[in-house]
Amino acid sequence: MRACRCALVLLLWSSFALAQLPDDAYVVTAMRDWKVPGLAIAVVKHDRLVAARGYGIREEGKPGAVDENTIFAIGSNTKAFTSAALAILADVKKLQWDDPVIRHLPSFQLYDPWITRELTIRDMLSHRSGFTSFQGDLLWDGSAYKRDEVVRRMRLIKPNGSFRSTYGYSNIMYIAAGELLAAASGTSWDTFIREHLFGPLGMTRSSTSISALKDASNVASPHDELAGKIHPVPYRLVDNGGPAASINSTAKDMAEWIRLQLAEGAYGEKRIISAASLRQTQTPQTIIPGVGPAKLFPSSHFRAYGFGWVLQDYRGKKIVWHGGGIGGMKTMLLMVPEEHFGIVVLANRADTNLPEALAWRSVEVMLGLPARDWSKDWLELTTADEAAAAASAKRTDSQRLTSTKPTLPIERYVGLYSSEVYGDATVVLDNGHLRIESSLDLNGTLDHWQNDTFRYKYDDGYGNIVQFFLDSPDSVSEMRINRANSFKRVH
């Protein structure tokens, strides 16, 4: 009789979760609207995986279907794993949240010696170090620098914000947090994550490195839109950004991670993290200005950052969530702790808000609210933003001084340029165009814009601007990428 009752409960839970998922027709239509090739979703309710499914294909132009075991890059959803790993060390008294970073990582330095002394683990995990959002990302994103070199070069970056007074989303601070974890635990971040989280949670298809995917099966390919068409692109080499963004996982594996979070550090009969330590990671630490588009979040009043999690209110409930976007992949993990509910959505395309739209729609259904068309509403906002950006670009184009030319003959801009922060970049002449080559992810071609300013197109399709500065009428002294990143001419 008891077995029958358990089976009935499981059936009810499964039916309940399936009802919360957007129906198949909705997902397929939304994927077409957003041009997303493949998607995987998993739902957890009351400590059980009650729904997991895949949609679409792993790679555009190939027949392999996505399922709940398909591997995706989760990007910044990695950060919560890093904070959870540090929580485990806090439980065994290897560290405390308010310890100065230099207590565990004596070689750590920032531009300001006072901030170096005062920065705590709490500060580095809650994005209040003084770095503005994404400042310093050139150091790691696609670069050849190892994690310790990324952290060493952080001391050379002058923060654009103010310590503990502004929110600035910092990937490099999480890379430093991983180095601190390694120093405090005596093992690497990758090994610690495998042994203390992946292993105990049975996340057998999860990894911390792109190289781990070489021999893996059932792996989704990243995609980007180029010239109006969706194309597969190579996985981005982000192993050096490990603690911030390098984990690969599946919907089914991530469901086990959600179970741990919703159970406040317990997993079945095992205690992985104390409830008190895990609760710190999901507690507001730094206020995030705004709550998102008003049309989408009319009932929300605040957003804040914990340790690897965004916290906000929605319809009277506390929502714990985080997104992840890295090199042709987009993910969203969202939980409603009071309802013991969590959902993860993994997509193999960048530049889409579909994972967020599906997750928030599922929350409304779970709460018994009328389910509005989140995909349509978010797509309309995205389309409006793109139109505004295009109009701004057109205005910029109209201000271009088309009659100008570079001050010097084009070959005089060729040479070696060096940045104390970022290292060397070489400007070469290639088929009549200037081109930048570097160990950082800076390779791309320059097309003249006006005067000594050039439009800079990265090889991976993204764009920027480059400005050259002269220290005499016939000598180039400096190159600035995107105005802020300075490289001095060496020869």
C-alpha positions in Angstrom: 0.0 0.0 0.0 2.8 2.4 0.9 4.5 1.7 -2.5 1.3 2.6 -4.2 0.9 5.8 -2.3 4.5 6.8 -3.2 3.9 6.0 -6.8 0.7 8.1 -6.8 2.6 11.0 -5.2 5.3 10.7 -7.9 2.7 10.6 -10.6 1.0 13.7 -9.2 4.3 15.6 -8.9 5.3 14.6 -12.4 1.9 15.8 -13.8 2.2 19.0 -11.8 5.7 19.7 -13.1 4.8 19.0 -16.7 1.9 21.4 -16.4 4.4 24.0 -15.3 6.6 23.6 -18.3 5.5 25.6 -21.4 3.8 23.1 -23.7 5.7 21.6 -26.6 4.0 23.7 -29.2 4.8 26.9 -27.3 8.5 26.0 -26.9 8.8 25.0 -30.6 7.2 28.3 -31.7 9.3 30.3 -29.4 12.5 28.6 -30.6 11.6 29.4 -34.2 10.9 33.1 -33.3 14.2 33.4 -31.5 16.1 31.3 -34.0 17.4 28.9 -31.4 18.5 25.5 -32.8 18.3 23.4 -29.6 17.0 23.6 -26.0 16.9 21.5 -22.9 14.7 22.0 -19.8 14.5 20.3 -16.4 12.1 21.0 -13.5 12.6 20.1 -9.8 9.7 20.1 -7.3 9.9 18.9 -3.7 13.4 17.5 -4.0 12.6 15.4 -7.1 13.4 15.7 -10.8 9.9 15.6 -12.1 10.3 16.7 -15.8 13.3 16.8 -18.2 13.2 17.1 -21.9 15.0 18.3 -25.0 13.9 20.2 -28.1 15.5 20.8 -31.5 18.9 19.8 -32.6 22.4 19.9 -31.2 24.0 21.5 -34.3 22.4 23.4 -37.2 22.4 21.3 -40.4 22.9 18.0 -38.5 20.2 15.5 -37.3 21.3 14.9 -33.7 18.5 15.7 -31.3 18.8 17.5 -27.9 17.7 15.6 -24.9 18.0 16.0 -21.1 21.6 14.5 -21.2 22.9 16.9 -23.9 25.9 18.9 -22.7 25.9 22.7 -22.9 28.3 25.4 -21.6 26.5 27.0 -18.6 28.6 30.2 -18.6 28.1 32.4 -15.5 25.9 29.8 -13.8 29.4 28.5 -12.8 29.7 31.3 -10.2 27.3 29.7 -7.8 29.4 26.5 -7.8 32.4 28.6 -6.8 30.5 30.2 -3.9 29.2 26.8 -2.8 32.7 25.4 -2.8 33.8 28.3 -0.6 30.8 27.6 1.7 32.1 24.0 2.1 35.4 25.5 3.2 33.6 27.8 5.6 31.9 24.8 7.2 35.2 23.2 8.1 36.7 26.5 9.3 39.2 26.9 6.5 37.9 30.4 5.9 35.2 32.9 6.9 33.2 35.2 4.6 34.6 38.4 6.1 38.2 37.2 6.0 40.5 39.6 4.0 41.4 38.0 0.7 45.2 38.4 1.4 44.9 36.2 4.5 44.5 33.2 2.2 46.1 34.6 -1.0 49.0 36.7 0.2 50.2 37.5 -3.4 46.8 39.1 -4.3 47.1 42.8 -5.2 44.8 45.4 -6.6 45.6 48.8 -8.0 44.8 50.5 -4.7 46.9 49.2 -1.8 44.1 50.1 0.7 41.5 48.1 -1.2 44.0 45.2 -1.4 44.2 45.2 2.4 40.4 45.7 3.0 38.9 43.5 0.3 37.1 40.5 1.8 35.8 37.2 0.4 32.3 38.7 0.8 33.3 41.7 -1.3 34.8 39.6 -4.1 31.8 37.3 -4.4 29.1 40.1 -4.3 30.5 42.4 -7.1 31.4 45.4 -5.0 35.2 45.5 -5.5 35.2 48.8 -7.4 35.5 47.2 -10.9 32.7 48.2 -13.2 30.8 45.4 -15.0 33.1 43.2 -17.2 36.1 45.4 -16.5 39.2 43.4 -17.2 37.5 40.7 -19.2 40.1 41.0 -22.0 42.5 39.4 -19.6 40.8 36.0 -19.7 38.0 35.8 -22.3 39.6 33.8 -25.1 43.2 34.8 -24.0 46.2 32.5 -23.4 46.8 33.8 -19.9 46.5 31.2 -17.1 44.3 31.9 -14.1 47.3 32.9 -11.9 48.5 35.3 -14.5 45.0 36.8 -14.9 45.0 37.4 -11.1 48.5 38.8 -11.1 47.6 41.4 -13.8 44.5 42.5 -11.9 46.8 44.8 -9.9 47.4 46.9 -13.0 43.8 47.7 -13.7 42.6 51.0 -12.3 39.0 50.4 -11.2 36.4 52.6 -12.9 34.0 52.4 -9.9 34.1 52.9 -6.1 34.9 50.2 -3.6 31.8 48.9 -1.8 29.5 51.7 -3.1 28.7 50.4 -6.6 27.6 47.1 -8.2 30.0 46.0 -10.9 29.7 42.5 -12.3 33.2 41.1 -12.2 34.3 37.9 -13.8 37.9 38.4 -12.8 37.0 38.6 -9.2 35.5 35.1 -9.4 38.7 33.9 -11.1 40.5 35.3 -8.1 38.0 33.5 -5.8 38.9 30.2 -7.4 42.6 30.9 -6.8 41.8 31.7 -3.2 39.8 28.4 -2.9 42.8 26.5 -4.3 45.1 28.1 -1.7 42.8 27.5 1.2 41.9 23.9 0.2 45.3 22.7 -1.1 43.8 21.5 -4.4 42.7 23.1 -7.7 39.3 24.7 -8.2 38.6 22.1 -10.9 39.4 19.1 -8.6 37.5 20.6 -5.7 34.4 21.1 -7.8 34.6 17.5 -9.1 35.2 15.9 -5.8 32.9 17.9 -3.5 30.0 18.8 -5.8 29.9 16.9 -9.1 30.8 13.6 -7.5 28.4 13.7 -4.5 25.5 15.0 -6.6 26.0 12.4 -9.3 26.6 15.0 -12.0 28.5 12.5 -14.1 28.3 14.4 -17.4 29.5 17.7 -16.0 33.0 19.1 -16.4 35.0 22.2 -15.8 37.0 22.3 -19.1 36.4 22.6 -22.8 39.1 19.9 -23.3 36.8 17.5 -21.5 34.3 17.7 -24.3 36.7 16.4 -27.0 35.8 12.7 -26.5 32.3 13.3 -25.1 29.1 12.3 -26.9 25.8 14.1 -27.1 27.3 17.6 -27.0 25.5 20.7 -28.2 27.3 23.0 -30.6 27.4 26.8 -29.8 25.7 29.0 -32.4 25.7 32.7 -33.4 23.8 34.7 -36.0 26.0 35.9 -38.8 24.6 37.8 -41.8 21.1 36.9 -40.8 21.7 33.1 -40.6 22.4 30.8 -37.6 25.8 29.1 -37.8 27.6 26.7 -35.5 30.7 28.2 -34.0 33.7 26.6 -32.1 33.5 26.3 -28.3 35.2 29.3 -26.8 38.4 28.5 -24.9 37.5 29.8 -21.4 39.2 27.3 -19.1 41.2 30.2 -17.6 37.9 31.7 -16.5 37.0 28.5 -14.8 35.5 29.7 -11.4 33.6 32.4 -13.3 32.3 30.7 -16.4 33.8 27.3 -17.5 31.4 24.6 -16.4 29.7 22.3 -19.0 26.6 20.4 -17.9 23.2 19.0 -18.8 19.6 19.7 -17.9 19.5 16.4 -15.9 22.8 17.1 -14.0 21.8 20.7 -13.3 18.5 19.4 -11.8 20.6 17.7 -9.1 22.3 21.0 -8.4 18.9 22.6 -8.0 17.9 19.9 -5.5 21.0 20.7 -3.4 20.1 24.4 -3.4 16.4 24.0 -2.6 17.2 21.6 0.2 19.6 24.1 1.8 22.7 22.1 1.3 21.3 18.6 1.8 21.2 15.9 -0.9 19.1 12.9 0.0 20.5 11.6 3.3 23.8 13.5 2.8 24.7 16.9 4.1 27.0 18.6 1.5 26.9 22.2 2.8 25.4 23.5 6.1 22.1 25.3 5.7 23.7 28.4 7.4 26.6 28.6 4.9 24.4 28.0 1.8 21.9 30.5 3.0 24.6 33.2 2.9 25.0 32.6 -0.8 21.3 33.3 -1.4 21.2 36.4 0.9 21.3 39.9 -0.7 24.7 41.4 -0.3 24.8 44.2 -3.0 22.0 46.2 -4.5 21.6 45.9 -8.2 20.2 49.1 -9.7 16.8 48.5 -11.4 14.7 45.3 -11.6 14.7 44.7 -15.3 12.2 45.9 -18.0 9.1 47.4 -16.3 6.8 45.7 -18.8 8.1 42.3 -17.8 8.5 42.9 -14.0 5.8 45.4 -13.0 5.4 43.8 -9.5 9.1 43.6 -8.6 10.6 46.1 -6.2 14.3 45.1 -5.8 17.2 43.1 -7.2 20.3 42.3 -5.3 23.4 40.0 -5.7 24.3 37.3 -3.2 27.3 35.0 -3.8 26.8 33.8 -7.4 23.0 34.4 -7.3 20.6 37.2 -8.2 17.8 37.8 -5.7 14.6 39.6 -6.4 10.9 39.7 -5.5 8.2 38.6 -7.9 4.5 38.4 -7.1 5.3 38.4 -3.4 7.9 35.5 -3.7 11.6 35.5 -3.3 13.2 34.4 -6.6 16.8 33.1 -6.8 18.2 33.0 -10.3 21.3 33.4 -12.5 21.9 33.5 -16.2 24.9 32.4 -18.2 26.0 33.4 -21.6 29.3 32.2 -23.1 30.4 31.9 -26.7 27.3 30.8 -28.5 25.4 29.4 -25.5 22.8 30.8 -23.2 21.4 29.4 -19.9 19.0 30.3 -17.1 18.5 28.7 -13.7 15.6 30.0 -11.5 14.3 28.9 -8.2 11.4 29.8 -5.9 12.6 28.4 -2.5 9.2 28.9 -0.7 7.6 26.7 -3.3 10.4 24.1 -3.5 10.5 24.8 -7.2 13.4 25.1 -9.6 13.9 25.2 -13.4 16.9 25.2 -15.7 16.9 26.1 -19.4 19.9 25.5 -21.6 20.1 26.8 -25.2 22.8 26.5 -27.9 22.6 30.0 -29.1 23.9 33.3 -27.8 22.1 36.6 -28.0 18.7 35.3 -27.0 16.4 35.8 -24.0 14.4 32.7 -24.6 15.8 30.7 -21.6 14.8 33.6 -19.3 11.3 33.9 -21.0 10.6 30.2 -20.5 11.8 30.1 -16.9 9.7 33.1 -15.9 6.6 31.8 -17.7 7.0 28.5 -15.8 7.1 30.5 -12.5 3.8 32.1 -13.3 2.1 28.8 -14.1 3.6 27.2 -11.0 2.1 30.1 -8.9 -1.3 29.6 -10.5 -1.2 32.9 -12.4 -2.4 33.5 -15.9 0.6 32.6 -18.1 1.3 35.5 -20.4 3.4 35.2 -23.5 6.8 36.0 -22.1 8.6 35.0 -25.3 6.5 37.4 -27.4 6.9 40.2 -24.9 10.6 39.8 -24.4 11.2 39.4 -28.2 9.3 42.7 -28.7 11.5 44.5 -26.2 14.6 43.0 -27.8 13.5 44.0 -31.3 12.8 47.6 -30.0 16.3 47.7 -28.4 17.9 46.5 -31.6 16.0 49.1 -33.6 17.2 51.8 -31.2 20.8 50.6 -31.5 20.5 50.6 -35.3 19.2 54.1 -35.2 22.0 55.2 -32.9 24.5 53.6 -35.3 22.9 55.4 -38.2 23.2 58.7 -36.4 26.9 57.9 -35.8 27.3 57.1 -39.4 25.8 60.4 -40.4 28.4 62.2 -38.3 31.3 60.4 -40.0 33.8 62.7 -41.7 34.0 60.8 -45.0 36.4 63.1 -46.6 39.2 62.4 -44.1 42.0 59.9 -44.4 44.7 58.5 -41.9 47.3 61.1 -41.0 50.1 58.8 -42.1 50.5 56.2 -44.9 48.7 53.0 -43.8 52.0 51.0 -43.4 53.2 53.5 -40.7 50.6 52.1 -38.3 52.2 48.7 -38.5 54.2 47.7 -35.5 54.3 46.1 -32.0 52.1 47.7 -29.3 52.2 46.7 -25.7 49.9 47.1 -22.7 51.1 46.7 -19.1 47.7 45.2 -18.3 47.0 43.1 -21.4 50.4 42.3 -23.0 51.4 42.7 -26.6 49.4 43.2 -29.8 50.9 43.4 -33.3 49.4 45.5 -36.1 50.2 44.0 -39.5 49.3 44.9 -43.1 47.1 42.2 -44.7 45.8 42.6 -48.3 45.8 46.4 -47.9 44.0 46.4 -44.5 45.5 46.8 -41.1 45.0 43.7 -38.8 45.6 43.2 -35.1 47.1 39.9 -33.9 47.5 39.0 -30.2 47.6 36.2 -27.6 44.4 37.8 -26.3 41.2 37.4 -28.1 41.8 40.5 -30.2 42.5 39.2 -33.7 40.6 41.2 -36.3 40.7 43.5 -39.2 40.6 47.3 -39.2 38.8 49.4 -41.8 39.3 53.1 -41.9 36.5 55.2 -40.4 37.7 58.8 -40.1 41.0 60.5 -39.4 43.0 58.0 -37.3 40.0 56.0 -36.1 39.3 52.6 -37.5 36.3 50.2 -37.3 37.6 47.0 -35.8 35.9 43.7 -36.7 37.0 40.7 -34.6 37.4 37.4 -36.4 34.5 35.9 -34.5 32.2 38.5 -36.0 31.9 41.1 -33.2 32.9 44.8 -33.7 34.6 47.6 -31.9 36.6 50.7 -32.7 40.4 51.4 -32.6 42.0 54.8 -32.4 45.6 55.7 -33.1 47.4 58.6 -31.4 50.5 60.4 -32.7 53.2 61.9 -30.5 54.7 63.8 -33.5 53.5 64.6 -37.0 55.0 61.3 -38.4 55.1 58.9 -35.4 52.3 56.7 -33.9 52.6 56.5 -30.1 49.5 54.7 -28.9 46.6 52.5 -29.9 43.3 52.4 -28.0 40.8 49.6 -28.4 37.2 50.6 -27.6 38.6 53.9 -26.3 39.6 52.5 -22.9 42.2 49.8 -23.5 45.5 51.5 -24.2 48.5 49.9 -26.0 51.7 51.9 -26.3 53.8 51.7 -29.5 57.0 49.7 -28.9 58.4 49.7 -32.4 
